[in-house]
Amino acid sequence: MTGGLVGRAAGRRPTDQGITGGTGMADDEFRYWCEECDYRTPWLTESAGAEKQVEHYDRHHPGTPPGGRVELRVKKTDGAGCLVVLGILFLLLLATFTFRYWP
């Protein structure tokens, strides 16, 4: 699975549980899953995803409060940060051995 899953009590909005769109995440970072069937929304903003889920429940599960879970998209990194750190450590190691035996 490509994201971290956050539990969601039936009828509660994600903002009630401390999941907000103002966490520095880019748009389209939320996917809502139906508790009753295999439906899931596409990657959307938090409010658009919640709307789609409510529409799905109204259409396919009338009378049932929306429930399920919210999936947060995990950002993929290219690993460049790790290479930079390793490069700096290598240069520090090289400098240490070079100046240790400097006349």
Backbone as CSV, one residue per row, in Angstrom:
resi,resn,N_x,N_y,N_z,CA_x,CA_y,CA_z,C_x,C_y,C_z
1,MET,0.844,-1.164,0.000,0.000,0.000,0.000,0.890,1.227,0.000
2,THR,0.412,2.309,-0.619,1.268,3.462,-0.810,1.106,4.538,0.231
3,GLY,0.309,4.346,1.229,0.117,5.409,2.189,-0.059,4.882,3.589
4,GLY,0.035,5.795,4.555,-0.229,5.424,5.919,-1.712,5.502,6.176
5,LEU,-2.261,4.570,6.894,-3.689,4.542,7.138,-3.987,5.142,8.489
6,VAL,-5.039,5.928,8.535,-5.460,6.552,9.766,-6.885,6.116,10.030
7,GLY,-7.137,5.545,11.189,-8.478,5.083,11.505,-9.460,6.239,11.575
8,ARG,-10.742,5.926,11.338,-11.751,6.963,11.362,-13.033,6.394,11.935
9,ALA,-13.530,6.988,12.987,-14.775,6.531,13.587,-15.929,6.943,12.688
10,ALA,-16.981,6.135,12.679,-18.133,6.400,11.820,-18.722,7.772,12.140
11,GLY,-18.929,8.563,11.094,-19.564,9.859,11.251,-18.644,10.981,11.673
12,ARG,-17.406,10.718,11.953,-16.483,11.770,12.363,-15.687,12.247,11.177
13,ARG,-15.406,13.515,11.138,-14.615,14.086,10.069,-13.135,13.981,10.444
14,PRO,-12.225,13.910,9.463,-10.805,13.778,9.763,-10.264,14.928,10.599
15,THR,-10.834,16.137,10.445,-10.337,17.262,11.220,-10.626,17.088,12.700
16,ASP,-11.640,16.273,13.063,-11.924,15.988,14.461,-10.822,15.173,15.101
17,GLN,-10.034,14.485,14.295,-8.990,13.618,14.819,-7.605,14.214,14.636
18,GLY,-7.529,15.498,14.313,-6.232,16.150,14.185,-5.609,16.017,12.813
19,ILE,-6.337,15.490,11.834,-5.796,15.398,10.486,-6.300,16.615,9.739
20,THR,-5.425,17.519,9.414,-5.862,18.730,8.734,-5.098,18.904,7.449
21,GLY,-5.660,19.705,6.562,-5.003,19.984,5.292,-3.868,20.963,5.446
22,GLY,-3.745,21.641,6.591,-2.726,22.652,6.788,-1.423,22.103,7.328
23,THR,-1.077,20.877,7.014,0.137,20.276,7.557,1.310,20.384,6.607
24,GLY,1.185,21.249,5.592,2.277,21.402,4.646,2.216,20.414,3.497
25,MET,1.187,19.582,3.456,1.067,18.611,2.375,0.531,19.314,1.132
26,ALA,0.933,18.858,-0.014,0.406,19.392,-1.266,-1.023,18.910,-1.462
27,ASP,-1.683,19.468,-2.466,-3.043,19.043,-2.770,-3.061,17.570,-3.163
28,ASP,-4.239,17.000,-3.130,-4.465,15.619,-3.553,-3.630,14.619,-2.749
29,GLU,-3.719,14.720,-1.451,-2.943,13.848,-0.574,-3.811,12.903,0.247
30,PHE,-5.139,12.920,0.053,-6.036,12.124,0.868,-6.864,11.188,-0.005
31,ARG,-7.092,9.972,0.475,-7.972,9.021,-0.201,-8.863,8.394,0.870
32,TYR,-10.158,8.442,0.641,-11.140,7.935,1.596,-11.617,6.560,1.158
33,TRP,-11.725,5.634,2.106,-12.178,4.263,1.851,-13.523,4.058,2.512
34,CYS,-14.419,3.347,1.814,-15.742,3.027,2.349,-15.620,1.855,3.318
35,GLU,-16.360,1.957,4.427,-16.357,0.890,5.422,-17.285,-0.257,5.029
36,GLU,-18.237,0.038,4.158,-19.261,-0.939,3.802,-18.907,-1.777,2.573
37,CYS,-18.112,-1.228,1.652,-17.788,-1.926,0.405,-16.336,-1.608,0.011
38,ASP,-15.947,-1.945,-1.189,-14.567,-1.754,-1.632,-14.315,-0.404,-2.295
39,TYR,-15.245,0.533,-2.199,-15.087,1.837,-2.841,-13.995,2.651,-2.154
40,ARG,-13.256,3.389,-2.957,-12.296,4.357,-2.437,-12.292,5.546,-3.390
41,THR,-12.061,6.717,-2.830,-12.011,7.916,-3.669,-10.648,7.980,-4.345
42,PRO,-10.532,8.752,-5.425,-9.193,9.012,-5.956,-8.451,9.934,-4.990
43,TRP,-7.179,10.171,-5.244,-6.409,11.092,-4.408,-6.982,12.488,-4.608
44,LEU,-7.442,13.090,-3.516,-8.079,14.402,-3.561,-7.620,15.234,-2.375
45,THR,-8.060,16.491,-2.367,-7.843,17.299,-1.166,-8.724,16.727,-0.064
46,GLU,-8.472,17.130,1.149,-9.226,16.584,2.281,-10.721,16.855,2.137
47,SER,-11.096,18.086,1.819,-12.515,18.429,1.742,-13.194,17.757,0.550
48,ALA,-12.515,17.713,-0.603,-13.099,17.070,-1.784,-13.262,15.570,-1.559
49,GLY,-12.316,14.941,-0.901,-12.411,13.513,-0.605,-13.558,13.212,0.345
50,ALA,-13.717,14.054,1.370,-14.809,13.862,2.322,-16.158,14.024,1.613
51,GLU,-16.247,15.007,0.707,-17.478,15.196,-0.064,-17.807,13.979,-0.917
52,LYS,-16.787,13.451,-1.605,-16.998,12.263,-2.451,-17.462,11.083,-1.614
53,GLN,-16.891,10.935,-0.418,-17.290,9.823,0.432,-18.739,9.970,0.888
54,VAL,-19.138,11.189,1.247,-20.527,11.433,1.660,-21.467,11.157,0.489
55,GLU,-21.097,11.609,-0.718,-21.911,11.337,-1.902,-22.043,9.832,-2.139
56,HIS,-20.942,9.093,-1.975,-20.965,7.641,-2.156,-21.919,6.994,-1.151
57,TYR,-21.827,7.394,0.122,-22.703,6.818,1.141,-24.164,7.155,0.865
58,ASP,-24.436,8.392,0.427,-25.817,8.774,0.120,-26.378,7.939,-1.028
59,ARG,-25.541,7.668,-2.029,-25.979,6.953,-3.220,-26.063,5.440,-2.989
60,HIS,-25.059,4.862,-2.322,-24.961,3.396,-2.234,-25.345,2.814,-0.872
61,HIS,-25.291,3.601,0.179,-25.606,3.112,1.528,-26.492,4.127,2.251
62,PRO,-27.695,4.398,1.724,-28.559,5.410,2.341,-28.886,5.060,3.794
63,GLY,-28.864,6.095,4.624,-29.177,5.905,6.037,-27.996,5.470,6.888
64,THR,-26.873,5.145,6.247,-25.675,4.740,6.987,-24.736,5.937,7.092
65,PRO,-24.295,6.270,8.307,-23.360,7.399,8.420,-22.017,7.041,7.778
66,PRO,-21.371,8.005,7.126,-20.079,7.731,6.485,-19.055,7.218,7.493
67,GLY,-18.303,6.234,7.092,-17.264,5.664,7.935,-16.168,5.099,7.064
68,GLY,-15.242,4.445,7.652,-14.138,3.869,6.905,-12.821,4.409,7.412
69,ARG,-11.953,4.657,6.485,-10.623,5.139,6.875,-10.135,6.165,5.864
70,VAL,-9.143,6.911,6.282,-8.523,7.917,5.435,-7.081,7.498,5.217
71,GLU,-6.657,7.468,3.970,-5.279,7.115,3.643,-4.543,8.401,3.293
72,LEU,-3.386,8.583,3.901,-2.548,9.736,3.610,-1.426,9.304,2.685
73,ARG,-1.221,10.054,1.601,-0.194,9.693,0.631,1.191,9.927,1.235
74,VAL,2.041,8.935,1.111,3.412,9.041,1.577,4.246,9.629,0.456
75,LYS,4.960,10.687,0.778,5.792,11.320,-0.240,7.023,10.466,-0.498
76,LYS,7.321,10.288,-1.770,8.510,9.534,-2.148,9.671,10.514,-2.296
77,THR,10.798,10.130,-1.762,11.988,10.967,-1.906,12.930,10.299,-2.888
78,ASP,13.775,11.100,-3.479,14.700,10.544,-4.464,16.018,10.095,-3.836
79,GLY,16.203,10.299,-2.545,17.409,9.839,-1.867,18.590,10.783,-1.985
80,ALA,18.409,11.950,-2.603,19.512,12.887,-2.787,20.024,13.407,-1.443
81,GLY,19.136,13.580,-0.478,19.554,14.073,0.833,20.546,13.137,1.501
82,CYS,20.324,11.850,1.360,21.222,10.861,1.940,22.592,10.915,1.266
83,LEU,22.607,11.065,-0.051,23.874,11.146,-0.775,24.671,12.376,-0.379
84,VAL,23.998,13.484,-0.162,24.681,14.715,0.259,25.333,14.507,1.619
85,VAL,24.604,13.919,2.552,25.149,13.665,3.894,26.349,12.732,3.811
86,LEU,26.247,11.666,3.021,27.371,10.740,2.877,28.569,11.430,2.232
87,GLY,28.321,12.290,1.258,29.410,13.027,0.621,30.132,13.942,1.601
88,ILE,29.384,14.650,2.417,29.984,15.543,3.417,30.779,14.740,4.434
89,LEU,30.231,13.622,4.887,30.959,12.778,5.838,32.253,12.245,5.225
90,PHE,32.209,11.865,3.953,33.416,11.392,3.275,34.461,12.501,3.202
91,LEU,34.049,13.713,2.853,34.993,14.825,2.783,35.584,15.158,4.152
92,LEU,34.781,15.092,5.198,35.302,15.327,6.549,36.303,14.249,6.949
93,LEU,36.011,13.014,6.614,36.930,11.914,6.902,38.232,12.089,6.133
94,LEU,38.129,12.461,4.870,39.311,12.695,4.050,40.150,13.844,4.604
95,ALA,39.497,14.930,4.996,40.210,16.080,5.566,40.883,15.711,6.881
96,THR,40.222,14.912,7.698,40.791,14.495,8.981,42.081,13.709,8.770
97,PHE,42.068,12.744,7.878,43.269,11.943,7.639,44.345,12.740,6.919
98,THR,43.954,13.669,6.058,44.943,14.479,5.348,45.694,15.391,6.310
99,PHE,44.964,16.106,7.159,45.623,17.066,8.074,46.218,16.402,9.298
100,ARG,45.875,15.177,9.564,46.469,14.470,10.685,47.950,14.199,10.437
101,TYR,48.284,13.867,9.194,49.673,13.563,8.874,50.368,14.699,8.113
102,TRP,49.809,15.876,8.151,50.402,17.037,7.483,51.647,17.473,8.262
103,PRO,52.730,17.728,7.539,53.972,18.055,8.266,53.980,19.373,8.978
